[in-house]
Amino acid sequence: MPVVVVESPAKAKTINKYLGDNFTVLASYGHVRDLPPKDGSVDTENGFDMLWEVASDSKKHVKAIADALKNDNELILATDPDREGEAISWHLQEALTKRKSINKDTPVSRVVFNAITKSAVTEAMKNPRQVDMPLVEAYLARRALDYLVGFNLSPVLWRKLPGAKSAGRVQSVTLRLIVEREMEIEAFRPREYWSVKAILTTPSGQEFEARLTTLAGKKLDRFDLGDATQAEMAVQAVSSRDLHVASVEAKPTSRNPSAPFMTSTLQQEASRKFGMGARQTMSTAQRLYEAGHITYMRTDGIDMAPEAVTMARDAIKDRYGDSYVPDKPRVYKNKAKNAQEAHECVRPTDMTKDVAALGLMDADQRKLYDLIWKRTLACQMESARMERTTVEVSSKDEQVTLRATGQVVLFDGFLKVYEEGRDDVVADDDDNRLPQISQGDKLGKAAAARYSEEFAKAEGAADEERSGLKAKSGALLADNAAVLGAQHFTQPPPRYTEATLVKRMEELGIGRPSTYASIVTTIQDRGYVRREGQRLIPEDKGRLVTAFLENYFRRYIGYDFTADLEDQLDKVSAGDAEYKKVLERFWRDFSAAIAETSELRITDVLEKINEVLEPHLFPPTGDGTDPRLCPNCGAGRLSMRTARSGGAFIGCSNYPECRYTRPFGPPNPEAEASAIPPEGKLLGEDQGDEIRVFKGRFGPYVQRGEATEENKKPPRQSIPKDWEPEELELDRAVMLLSLPREIGPHPEDGVMVWANIGRYGPYIKHAESTSHRGGTNANLESIDEVWTVGMNRAVQLLAEKLASRGGRGAAAKPLRELGEHPEAGGAVNVMKGKYGPYVKWEKINATIPDTIDPEELTMAQAVHLIDERAAKAGKKKPAAKKKAAPKKKAAPKKTAAKKTTTKKTPAKKTATKDD
C-alpha cells in the first residue's frame, strides 16, 4: 500500500475516505524542518548552504511516516498546491532520505489537487509528477532572505534602539505603510466648506432632495461656500426663489459582478461584512477546505475551472431562471502584481449546495461559506441593468440651479444574490429613488420642519434667528422652507483596516497570499500596531522602528525594492533565474549596510529620530515658543530617550539637575497634570510617614517614608497591573504597604499562612518552616481576596494545589524507562525537558542530540551520553560496581588433643589446635 502524506490530520481523514484501504494516509502536521534560530543557519560564505533541523514536535510525525515506509515501499507527497506545499514535500523527501527510509528503489511522486473531493483526489493520483524544484528554489530563496534580514537586522535594532523586538523583510514594509498613513493623518489640516440642499415637492405632492450646484449664475466648486456668511446668502437665495424643472435626463447603465474570491479579496470582504480578522478568516477557510467544501484558499488566481463554470451556470439557471444566465461564461483576468494565473479562485466544490444544504454547525464557517458561495454564483450571473436619472432644477432668473440624481433598477441580475461591500463608505446620490418628474413642472418647497431633526443634530449653542434663518454652529435653516446649509470639513485619509491593508499590499506587490494574515498578525503581536475596532493604529514603538529603518535601511523597506525582490523570486519559481545569484546580489549590499551601523552611537540614533518624529513629538506651540524647550527648567531641550526597561520617553537634556519627563508622544497637558513625577507623587501621610507613588524600573510602586542613610530601603510594594497608579488614593496605598498579611498558623503544623501580591498576581503561601522558605503557593482569584481570605478557604486552596501536582514535590514521570545502568546500576530514564528530551541517571542529565530519536535511543547510546556529560561536568565516569569478595569458608573446628602424662621433651613440640 503506498504511503500518502498530506499536511493536516483533518485532511488526511477526508482523503483516506476517498482512497480506501489500498493507501496509508498520514499527516506531516505542516512543515517538518526549519532553519534553527542561530548564527550560521544560512552560510553566506559557502554558497548560502542552509542548515535544516527537524523540529522536536515533528520528529514523531516523521518517524510515523518512516515506520509506514518499512512495510509500504512507495511514497506519494500530496501537500498543498502552492509554494509552501511544494517546500513541505521537498523537506519530507530530504528528511526521510537522511533517515534512510527512502532507498534507491523507493518510488517517490508528487500529486496536487485544488479541492479535497473524491474526483479531484482520484484524478490527481492518476497524474503524479516529481517535486517542482524551481518552486522549491523560490521557497529556499525567500526563506533565506527572511532569515538574513531578520537575523541580522533585529540585533541592530536591539543594540541601537532598546525596546524594539524584531524587523522583517515584509513585516517592516507593512509597518511603514501604517506609520506613514498615521503621519498623513497628523499632518492633515481640515478645510471648511458648506453645502446647501433643499427638499422640493412635485405637483403631485411627492418629495425629493436636490443640492445647490449654481449660485449667481456661477457653477459652484467644493470650496466656493467657504464660511457661514457665504452659506447664509446661498440658503436665502434658494428659499426666496420659485423653482421649476429645467431638464430631466434618463440614461441606461449597467453594473457587472465582481470577480470570484482570491485570498486577499476574501480577507477584505470578510473584514467588511463580518469584522473578521485576516487570521480568523484564513483559519475558518482552512477548515472548510479540509472538509472538502471549498477549493484551496491560499491563491492569487481568479480563474475558474471550466467544469466549475458550467456547474455555476447550471445552478443559476435552476435557482433563478434563464434570464440570470449570460449568453457566454464570464472570464476574469487578474490585475494584481505577481499573480500566478495557473491558480484557481476560492470557490465551493459543489455549486448546488448552499449553506443550508451543508448543515454547518460552526457560525464562522456558515458565514464564510455563504459569502464564498454567493460571490461565486454572482460572478457568473447577468449584469444588473439600471436607469440613471438626472434632474436639473432652476429659478426663473437662472441665478440658482439645483441638481437631483437617482437611479431605478430595471433588472437586478447578480444583485439578486450578492453585492460587494465597500471600504470607508460615503453617501451616494445614485442610491436615491426619484419620483415621477417632467420638464417644466413647477416645484414647491417642503416645510422647514422636514429638516428640523437634521438641524437639531448640528453642534453649537441654541438656535439664533438671523434675517429669516435659524442659525446654529454648523447649520443654517430657512424659516419658511426646507432649505438647509450644512458645514463640512475635509477629512484625513482613513486609517487602514486589515482589509484595506491587505489590499494595499497586494497593489504594491509585497507579500504573498500565504503570508498576508501572518504579517498583519505579527506586527500586532510585536506591539508595533494596535487594533481599535477595525482600524490599525501604530504604537510609539512601531514609529521608532520605522523611523530608524527609514534613516539607516531605507532601501530595504522601500515598496519598489520589496516588490522587485518578489518579481525576482517569481522568476526563480518559473525557472528563469538562479536563486543563489538572487541571494548573492541581495547579501552583498545588505551586509555592507549592516556593517555601516556598527559605528553608530545610540545618542546619534536618538537625535536623528528626534528630527524625523519632531512634528509628532514636538508640535508647534500656540504662542510661538520653542516646542522643545523644557517647561520645567526653561533651559534644557526636550528629546526622546530610552529607559533600561526598553520603553521610550521624553526627557530634559539637563538631567540629572532637571528630572522633567513625560510619556513618549505629543504633549498632553491633562495627562502630564496627573502624571507621576520622578520624585514621586505625594498621596498623604499615615502614622507620620509620607506615602508616595513612584514609577520604577520594574513598574509603579508605593513607598512609606523617604530613603535615608539609616533606612536605605523604606517599605515598598508594587502596584497591581489592574490598578491605575495615577489614580491611586491614600487608603489603597496604605493597604498595599500592609502586605504581606498574616492569615494565621496552619492547623496541621502551626506554621504561618500569609497572603500577598506577587509577580504573577495575588497568592497565599504556606512555608515549610518558620523561615518562610520553600512550601506551597496557591493563587487567589482576585486582588481583593488578599485582604479577605480566611483560614478555611486558605487551607482548601493549599490542599487543592498539593493534590493537583500529585503531592508535595512529586517527581516527574519519565518518557521512557531504559532500565538499570549496565555498569554502575541505578535507573536510566528518558525525560521530557524544557529544552528537549534528555537522559537522566542519578544526578547526571545528558541532552539527547537532534540526530537521535528519543523513541529509538538504546541503552548503549544513553550510557555514552551520560559518560560525555559526566566528563564535561568534571564528574567521575560511572564506575562498574565492585563485586563483593567471596566470604572465606570457616575452618572446621578440630578436637583438642588429649594431654599425655609423659614428660615434656624440649626437642618435640606438643600438638595444638592451631596446627
N, C-alpha and C positions, 0 to 999 in steps of 0.2 A: 504494500500500500504506500503510495507516495506521501511524503510529509509536506503539507501546505502550511505556510507561515503567513499570517496576517498581523495587523498591528494591535488590535484590541480583543479582549475575550468576548465582548458582545458581538463583534463582527465575526469572530471565529464560530460562535454558537449558531449564528444565522447561516453562514456559509456551509457549516457542517450538515445542516438540514438539506441543503441543495445537492451536495456532493455524495452524501450517503456513507455507507460503511467501507467503501473502497478507498477512502482517503483518511489520513490523520491530520486534523486541522488544529494548529497551535497558535498562540499569540506571542508576539515579541514584547508586548507592552510598550510600544513606541521605540525610541532609539535605544540601542543596547550599548553603544560606545560613544564616548565624547572625549574632548581634549581635557586633561586634568588641569585645574586652575593653578598652574605653577610655571615658573620660568623654564623655557626650553621646550614647551609643548609643540611650538612651531619653530623649527630650527632654521632661522634665516641665513645661517652660514652654510648650510648643506642642502641647497635646493628646496627649501621650505618643506622638508620632511616633517610629518606630523606624528606625534606620539599619542596613539589612541589607547583608551583604557576602558575596560568593561566595567560599568557601574556596579556597585555591590548589590543593588536591588535587581539588576538584570542577570546576574550570574546564574540564578536558579532557573530563569527562563531560557537562557542559552543552554544550560545543562539538560533541561527537559527536551529541547529540540535535538540536542546531541544524542540523548538516550533513545529518542524515537528513531533516529537515523541508523542506530545499530541494528534495528530489525527491518527497517524500510529504507533501502539504499537509493532513494530518489528525493530530491528537494525541489519544491515549487515555491518561489517567492512571490507572494500576492499582496504586497503592501500597497499603500495608497498611490493613485496615479498622478503624482506630482514630483517635484524635485526632492522633497523631503522623503517621500515614499521610496524613490529610487535609491536615495542615500542609505536608507534603513536596510534595503535589500542588499546593497553592497557591503555594509557593515556586517550583516549577518553572515554573508558568504565568507568574508575575511576572517571573522571571529571563529567560525566553525572550521575553516581550513586550518587556522592556527592550532585549534584543538585536535586536529587530525580526525575530525568527524566527517569531513569531506575528503574523499580519496580521489585518485585519478579516474576511477571508474564510476564515480558518483554523478549521475545526471543532475545538473542544476539548471533550472529555467526560471524565467520571469514572466508573469502574466499580469495584466492590468484590466480593471473593469471600472466603469464610471458610476455604476449603480449596483447595489447588492440585491439583485433579483436573480431568480433561477436562470432565466435566459441569458442575462449578461455574464453570470459566472460560468455557466457551461460553455458559452461561446468563447470566453477568454481562455478556457482550458484547451480549446482546440487551436489556439493561436499563440503558443509560447514563443518567447524570444530570450535573448541574453540581456543582462543588465546593461542599460544605456550609459556607457562610460562618459560621453560628453555631458550628460545631465549630472552625473556624479562629480565630474571635474568642476562643473559650475558650482555645485554644492561645496566642494572642497575649498574652492577659491573664496566663496562667501564666508565659510566658517573660519578660514584662516584670516581673512580681513577683519572679521568681527573680533577675533582673538587678539590680533596685533593692535587694533585700535583700543579695545577695552583694556587689555593687559598692560599696555604701555602708556596710555593717556590717563587712565584712572589714577595711577600712582603720582603723576604730575599734579593732578587736582588735589590729592591728599596732602602733598608736601607744600604746595603753593596757595591752596585755598582750603584751610581747615573746615571740616563740616561737609564738604562735597563728597558724595558717595561713589559715583561712577560716571563714566562717559561711554558713549557707544556710537558706532558708525552711523546708524539711522536714528537711534534714540535721541542723540543730541541735536540733530537736524530738526526732528519733530518738536522738541522742546523750544528750539529757536522760533518756530512758527508761532507758538502760543505766546512767547515772551514779546515778540515783535508786534503781534496783534494788540497785546495789552499796552505797549508803549504808544501805539497809534491811538488807542482809546484815551490815554492820559494826555497826549499832545493835542487831542481834538478840542476845538473851541466852537461851541454851538453858535449858530447864527439864527436870529429871529426872522420869522416871516408869518404872514397871515393869509388865510383863505376865507372866501365868502361863498356861502351856499344858501339856497332857498328851497322851500317846499312849495311847489306850484300845483294848481288844480286844473284839470281839463274841463271842458264844457259839461261833460257827463258826471263831474264830481270826483273823478279818480285823482289820486295824488302821485307825484313823482318828485325826485330830488334832482336839482341841477346846480352846477358850480359856476362861478363867475370866471369868464375867460377873457373878456374885453371890457375895458373901462375908458371912458372918454375917447372912444374910437381907437384905442391902442391895445394890442394884444398883450396880455399880462404874462410876464415871466415869473418864475418862482419867487424872487425876492423883490418884486415891484411893490408889493404891500409890505413894507418893512417894519411898520410900527402900528400902534393902536390908532394914531391920528389918521393915517392913510386908510386903515381898515374902516374906520368910522365913516369917512367920506364915501367909501365903496358901499357900505351897508345902506346908507341913506340914499345913494344913487339908485340902488336896486329897489328898495322899499317904496320909493316915491314915484316910480315909473310904471306905466301899464306895459304888459308884455304879451307877445304873441309868438306862435311857432313860425320861425323863418324857414326852416327846412327839415325834412325827415329823410334820412338815407339808410336804407337797409342793405347789407351786404352778406352773402352767404360765406361761411367759413367752416373749417373742419379742424378736428384735433385727432392726432394719431396716438396710439397707445405707446407706453414706454417699453423699452427692451426688457427681455427677461432678466432675472437676477444673476449677477455675479457676486463674488464675496463682498466687495466694497458697497455696492448698491443695496445688498441685503442688510448689511450692518446699518447703513444710513436710514433705510425705511423702517427697520425695527426700532431704531432710536427715535425717529419722528413719531411713529404711531403708538409705540408701546413703552417708550422710555427705557428700552433695554440697552445695556452697555455692549461694547464690541465683544468682550469676553463671554458675557451671558448669551449673546446671540450665537456665537460660534459653538459654545458648549451644547446649546439646545439643538442646533443644526446637526452637530456630530451624532447626537442620539437618534435623530430622525434618519440620518444616513445609515447608521449601523443597523437600524431596524428595517432597512430596505424601503423606506417611504420616499426618500428624495435622492437625487444624484449627488455626486461628490461636491462638498460645499466650499472647498478652497480652490477657487478658479477665477481667472480674469477673462474668461471667454464668455460670449453671449450667443454662441452658435447653438442650434438645437439639432439633434439627430433627425434625419428625415422621417423615421418611424414615429418619433415623438411629435413632430409637427402634424403628421397625419392623425395621430391619436388625439391631439388637442383639437383639431378641426372637427373631428367626429364628435368629440364631447360637446363642443359648442353647438353643433347642429342639433344634437339630441336634446340639449337643455334649453336652448334659446331660439332655435329655428334657423332656416337657411339664410334669412336676411342678415344675420350676425356673422356669417362666414364670408370673408372677402374672396374675390374670384381667384386670386393667387395667394399662396402662402407668403407670409412676411419674412424677409431675410434681414438680419441685423448685422452691422459691421461695427466692431469695437474701435472707438476713437482714443482709448486710453493708451498712454505711453507704455511700451514694453509688454503689450498684451500678447498672450500666447493663443493664437486663433484656433489651435487644434483642441483647446479645452472646451468642453460643453458647459452650458449655463447651469445654474442651480434650478432644478425643476422637479415636480413629482415624478415618480417612476410609473405611476398609473394615473393618467389624466381623468379617468372616470370616477375616481374616488375623492370626494370632498372630505372635509374634516369630520363630518358626522359619520361617514362610512367607515372611517378608520377606528373610531371609538377610542381615541387617545385619552388617557387619564390625566397626564401632566398638563397644567394650564399653559405654561410657556410653549410646550410642544404644539398644543392646539392652536395657539395664536400664530406661531411662526409658520406652521404647515398651511394654515388657512391663507396667510399672506402670500406664500410661495405659490400655492395652487391658483389663487385669483390672479396674481400677476402673470403667471404662465398662460392661463387661458386668455386673459385680456390681450396679451402681446400678439395673439393670432386672430383677434376679432376685428370686425369692421370699424372704421373710423366713426367718431361722433360728428354729426353734422349740426351746425348752429346757424342762426341768423343774427348778425350783429347790427344793432340799430343805433344811429347817432342822431340826436335831436338838437338843433340849434334854436335857441330862444333869444329874441331880440326886442329892444324897445323901439318905438316908432321913430325916434331920432337917431337910432343906431349907435347911441353912446354906450349902451350896456348890452352885452351878449353873455348868455349862459349856455352851458352845454350839459346834456344828459346822455349817458351811454348805457346800453344794456344788451342782453342777448337772450335769445329763445332757443332752446334745444329742440331741433326738429327730429333728430334720431339719436338716441343715446349711445348706440354702438357699444364699444368696450366699457363705457361709463356705467353700463348696467351691472358690471362685475367689479370694476376696480378703478380707483383714481389715485395717482401718485401723490404722496404728501409733499409739503414744501418746507424749506428751511426759512426761518425768520419771515413768517407770513405778513404781508401788508394788505391793506384794503384794496380790492379790485373792483372798479366801477363796472367791469364787464359781467360781474356776478348779479347785477341788478336786473329785475324784470320790469319792463316799461309797459304802461297801459296803452290802449289804442289811441294814437295821436295822428292828426292830419295837419298838413301845412296850412297856415293861415288861421288856425284855431287861436281864439283869444284865451289867455290864461289868467287865472286868479292866483292869489297867494293865500296859503293856509294861515290860520290864526297863529299868533306868536306863541300861544300855549303849546303848539306842536313841538317847539324847540325848548320848552321850559325845563324839561328834565336834563337835557344835554347842557343847557346854560347853567343849571344849578350845580353841575359837576365841576365847573371851572373853579380853579383855586382863587383865593383872594377874599377881600372884605365883602361886606353886604352890598346889595345892589345900589347903583348910583344912577339917578336919572340924568341924562345928558341930551338935551335937544331932540326929543323923540326916540331916544335909545336907552336901553338898560345897559349899563356898563359894569363890568366886573373884570378883575385881573384875569386876562386870558380869554375873555369872551365879550362880544357885543351883540345885543339882540334888539331888533326893531320893535317898537311898541305895537305897531298896527299890523305886523305881518311876520310870517315865519322866515325871516332873513337873519342868518347867523354869521357873525365874524368870529373866527377861531384862531387863536395864537398857536404857532408851532415853532419848534426849534429843530434844526438839523441834528441828526442822530449819529453818534460814532459808529464805526463798523462793529457788528456784534461779536462777542466772544465766541470762540469755537465750541461746538459740541463735539462729542465723539464722532457723530455722523459727519459733520462738516469738516472735521479734521482729517478723517479718512478720505473724504472726497478731495481735499486739497492735496494730500499726499499722493493720491492717485493721479491728479492733474500734473503734479510736478515730476512724477515718475520715480518717487522714492519709496522704498519698501516693496513688499510683495504680498499677495493675498494671504499667504500663510503667516505673515508677520504683523499685519495691521493691529490685530487685537492685542498681541503680546507687547508691542511697542507702546500703545496707548495705555496699557495697564502698568507697564514698567515705570513710566515717568510719574505715575501717581503713587506707586508703591515706594519709589525712592524719595517721596516727599518733595519733588520738584514742582508738582502741579496738584491742585486740589479740585474736586468737583463739587460745585454748588448747584443743585438742581440738575439741569442738563449741561450747564456751562463749565468750561475748563478755565481755571484761573491760576496763573503762575505764582508759586510761593517765592519768597525772597531768595531762598536757596537756589531755586531754578534760575532766577535773574542773575545771580552771582556766577553760576556755572556758564550761562550763556555769554555774559559779558567777558569772562575770562577767555572762553574759546574763540569768541569773535575777534579778540585782540591778538591772540597768540596762535590760534589754529584756524583762522578764518576760512582758509581754503577747504579744510576738511569738514566744515559744517555748511559749506555752500550748497545751495539747491542744485545748481547746474553740475557741480562736481559729483555730487552723490548720484544724480540721475545718469550722468555719463558713465559712472562706475557700474551702475545697473545695466547699461547698454553693453558694456564690455563683458559682463557676466552672461548676458543673453547670447553674445557671440560665442562664448565658450560653450554654452549649452547646445548651440547649433553646430558646433564643430568647426567654427570659423576662426577661433583664436585659442592660443595655448594658455592655460590658466596660470602656469608658473611665470610666464612673461608678464601677465597682468599683475601678479603679486610683486615681481621684481620692480616694475615701474612705480608701483604704489609705495613700496617699502623704502626705496632709495630716497625719495623726497620726505616721506613721513618720518623716518628715523632721524634725518637731519633736523627736521622741525622739533622733534623731541629733544635732541641734543642741545639745541639752542636755549631751551628753557632751563637747563642746569645752572646757568649763570644768573637767572632771575632771582631777585630778592623779594621776600614777601611784602616788604614795605612798598617797593616799586609796583608790585602787582596790585596792592590795595589802592594805591594812589591812582593808578590807571583806571581801576574800576570806579573809583570816586568820580573821575571825569566822565566816564561813559554813562553812569547812572545819576549824574548830577541833577538832571531835570526831575528825576523821580525822588531822589533823596533830599535835595535842597531846592525846592521850587521857589520862584521869586516871592519875596515878601510884599505885602500890600503897601508898606511905607518906603520901599526902595532901598532898604538897608541890605547889607551883605547877608545872604541866607546861610552862609557858612560860619558866621561869627557866633562864638559860643554865647548863649543867653545868660550863662551863669557868671563867668568871669569877665566877659566883654573883651577879652584879649586873644584867647586861643581860637583856633579854627576847628570846625567840626569835620570829622572824616569817618569813614567806615573802618571798623576794627573787628577782629575776630577773637573770641574767647577760647580758652583751653577746651571747653566742652564742645567746640565746633560751631557754636552759634555766632551770628554777626550782630553788631550793634553800632550805634553812632556815639562817638566819644570825643572829648576835647583834647586838643594837642598839648595842653598844659598839664596833662596828667603826670605825676600824682598830685600836684598842687591843686588842680581843679578836677573834681571827680564827677563832673556832669556826664550823664549818659541818657540816651533814650533808645527805644526799640528801633531796629533796622526798619527803614521805610520813611515815607514822608512825615513831617512833624504833625503831631496830633495833640493840640493843647489840652483837650479833655482827658486823653489817656495819660499825658505827662503829669497832669494835676494829681491823678490817683496813683501814679507810678511809685514804685519803691525806690527811694534814693540810695546811693552807695552807702551812706552812713546809717541806713535803716529807717523804717517808718515807726514813729512812736505811737503805740496804741494806748498807753496809760500806765498806771502804777498798780502794783499788787504787793502787799506786805512790805512797802517801802522800796521795792525794786522796779526800775523801768522795764516795761515789756515792749520789745521791738520786733518788727518783721524785717528779715533780710533776704536778699537773693544771693544764694551761694553757688559755688561751683557745681554742686550736685543737686541744686534745686532750692526752692524757698524754704525758710525755717524761721521759727520764733526763738527768741533768746531772753533769758531773765538776767537783768543787770548788765554791767559792762565788763569787758575783758581787762584785767589789770595784771600787774606784775605778780601779785599774790594769787590771783584767780585767772589764769590764762585761758581756762576753758569753762566759762559760765554755763549753767544749764541750758541746753538747746533741744529742740525737737522739730523734725521735718514736718512740713505741712502736707497733708494728703493731696493726691493729684486732683481729686474731685472738688477741693476747696479752692476758691479764688484768693490768692494771697493779698491782692489789693483790697478785697472786701472783708478781710478777717477782722473780727472785733475782739475786744479785750477778753471777754469771758471765755470765748472759744480758745484763745491763745493760752490762757491760764489752764484750761482743761488739758491741752496738749502737753504743757510743761509738767503736769502732774503724773505723766506716764513714766515708767510702767506702773500699772495699777495692780496691787496685790488683791487676788480674789480670796485666797485663804489656803491653809495647808490641805494637801490631798488626803482624803480619808484613809488611803491604804498605807502610805509611808510617811505622812506628815510633812513632806517637802512642799514648799510654797508653789502655788499655781498663780501665774500672773498674766495680765493682758497687756498688749502693746500694739503699736503700728510699726510695721517694718517695711523693708524694701518692696515686698510683694503684697502689702496690704495688711489689714488687721488680723491678729492671731492671738492664740493663747499658748502658754508654754508650761510644761511640767518637767523640771530638770531632774537629772539622775541623782543629784545630791544638793546639799545646801550651797555648793559652789556655783550653781546655775549653769554648769557646763553640760553639754550633751542633752539627752532627754528627748521629749516628744513635743512637736509643734502641731497645732491644728488651726486651720483657717477659720475666721469668723465671716459671716455673710455681709456685714455692713460695719462701717466705721463706728456708728453709734453703739454697737454691741460691746465695744471695748470698755465702755463705762457702765454697761448694764448687765452684762453676762454674770450669772450666778454660778455657784459651785456645782449644782446638779447638772446644769447644761454643760459646764466645762468638762466634768468627768465623762459625760456621754460623748462629747466630741473627741476627747482624747482616746477613749476606748474604740470609737469607730475608726480613728486614724491608725491605731495599732492593728486592728483587725484587717484593714484594707491592705496593709503591707505584710500580712502574714505573721504578725507578732514582732516584737522589738528586735531589730537587727536581722531580719530573716535573710538568709543567703540567697543570692541569685541562682536560678536554675541553669545548668549547662545546656548548650545546644546539642552537644554530643558527648557521651562518656566513652573515652577510648580505652579505659582500663587502668591497671596498675603500671607504674613506671617499671620497665623490664630490668633495670639495674638497681635503682635506688628505692623502689617501692613508692607508694603514695599515688592517689588518683590523678590521672591526666585527663583533662576535660577541654572541650572547645566551648568558649564562652562568647556571648554577644557583647561587644563593647561600643562605646560612644563613637569611636573612630573606626569601627570594623571588627570582625571576629578575631579572637586571639586564643592561644593555648595557655592553659593555667596548670602549673604544677607547684604545689605548696605556695611559696611567696614569689615565684617567678612567673611573670606574664610575658609571653612572646607573641608579637604580632604575626598574623598569617599573611604572607605576601599575596598580592592580587593574582599572581600566576597559579596559585594553588586554590582549588575549590574546597572550602571547609567541609563540604559533604563527603569529599573523597580523600581527606587527609588521613594518612596512615600513622601508626604509632612510631615507625622509624623516622618519618618526616617530623613528627611532633617532638621527638627526643632531640633531633638535630637542631630544631628551632630553639628549644629550651637551653641546649648547650651553648648556642651562639649568644643568646640573650644573657645567660649567666656570665659568659666571658666579657661581654660589653659592660655589664654592671659591676665587674670586679668580684663576682662571687665565685665560689668554688664550683667546679663542674660536679653535677650529681654523681656521687661515688657509688660503686656497687656495694651492695650490702655485704658486710663481713659474715662469713659463715661461722656459726658458733663452734668452737673447738669441741671435739667429741670428749665426753667425760671419761676419765680413766676408770677402768674396772677396779673395784676394791680388791686387794689381795686376799685370798682365802685365809681365814684365821687358822693358825696351827696350834695343836695342843701342846702345852708346855711339857718339856721333858722332865721325867722324874729324877730327883736328885739321888745320886748314888752315895753309898756310905763309904766308898773308897776315899782314900786321901787324895788331896789335890796334888797334881803333878805340874810343876812350872812349865814343862815343855808342851803340855797339851792344853788346849782351850776348851772350856766347857761349852756345850751347845746352849744357845739361847733362842728366843722366839724370833730374833732378827735374822737369823741365818737362812 
